[in-house]
Structure formats: structure tokens, C-alpha cells
Amino acid sequence: MRQYVGMVNNKNTENKLTLSELALKQTRKNIGISKITLSSEYKKIFKIPNAVSIKGRTSSITNSFINGVIPIIQPTENEIDEVLKIFNLSKNKVECIYCGDKSTEWDHLQPLIKNKRFTGFITEIQNLVPACGKCNQSKGNRNWFDWIYSSAKQSPYARQISDIDERAKRIRKFENWKKTTNIDFKEIVGNEKWTEYENLYQIIIKSMNECQIVSNEIKQIIKEKTERE
């Protein structure tokens, strides 16, 4: 049985709130939370965390389902050296091949996922290039050539990287270095097992969408109960 430990009187209606609801309501009232607008000075030093949605995490589930079965081939030291040489880099100088900033990761040149489906490419040295976080995030699953000359935020073209044409030539040279592996996973695994895996994925996505609906309802209830006068 739900226990009510606090009461708030409206003009015409008596509304009961739990202690937790009262605390949140009082906090909102004390600081006028719904009316606060930070100055530009404070916006530079403080950013409140964004609200999290369940549905917004479906891309992470998709990535896990796909990356979870994709083969990972460890390269040899000689292969790594060859890649660095193609891009005029060295062990002591590893830069983003797209823009020239310091490399923080190795990016899949050909995406593993596109339109929430397997592309057939795998994690191997002939599909990995040194990149910075800005370029990797901006590029996403797009074709590297289309992206590098696009006006997408943080793309080399948008950032006016001066030697963009030379960088594109090196990437083409890298593509011709070794043929990338492309696998028909469904054919290898068999239709029955592959369909089972895809169905399990769809069940999880459907459940997350259903959870989002209930989450929205709960959020609205909390909002109404803590904001009423």
C-alpha cells in the first residue's frame, strides 16, 4: 500500500505528495528551476547533462550485435609499418590521415555497419587507418571520399585542410595496397542461425521502444506531481 507522508493544499483540491515528491517540488520552487536562464558567461563553464532516452540507445545495441560477431584480424608489425609508410607517417609520428591532427584511434575506412545492417567488411589492417576523434565521429558510416569533400561538421573540407587533395591520393593508394575482406555472414552461418540472431535483435529493439513509451508516461507523471502548485 502506498504511504503518503506529506500534503500540499491547492485552492480547490487537496493533493497528496510523498516525501520525495515534496522534496523535488520544494527544490524547484526555491530556485525557480523552470525559469532559470544562464548567462553566456556561465554557459561556457557549465552544461547540464542531457536527458537520456532508452530509444536513443538502440544504435549502441545495433553496434553490439554487429561488432560482436565480426572477425578481428591482428596485423603484423610489418603490415603496420607499411600502412604508416603509405601515409608518410612513422612510429614516432602517427597523425590523423584525414586532417593531420594527432591520431587517437584507428578508424574503419570501410564501415562495418550501414543502415543498421552488416556491410560485410571486417576489422583488419587493410581496413584501418589512423584518425582523430573529430574526424572519426564526423565521418561516421559515410563513404570516406564523399565525406572528406563534404561540408559536414568537422570534415577536412569544412575545416579547410589545405592538403586535402594529397590526403585523398594517399587514401586511394592505401585502398590499392591490399584488398579488403568482404564476407557474406548469412551464407557462412546458414539461414536458420542467422535468422535466429536477427530475430533476437528485433525483440530487444521492440522491447526498448516499448520501455520508452512507459518511461515517457512515468516522466510526465513525475513532472505533473512535482510542478503543480
Secondary structure, 3 states (H helix, E strand, C coil): CCCCCEEEECCCCEEEECHHHHHHHHHHHHHCHHHCCCCHHHHHHCCCCCCCCCHHHHHHHHHHHHHCCCCECCCCHHHHHHHHHHCCCECCECECCCCCCECCEEEECCCCEECCEECCECECHHHEEEECHHHHHHHCCCCHHHHHCCCCCCCCCCCCCCCHHHHHHHHHHHHHHCCCCECCHHHHHCHHHHHHHHHHHHHHHHHHHHHHHHHHHHHHHHHHHHHCC
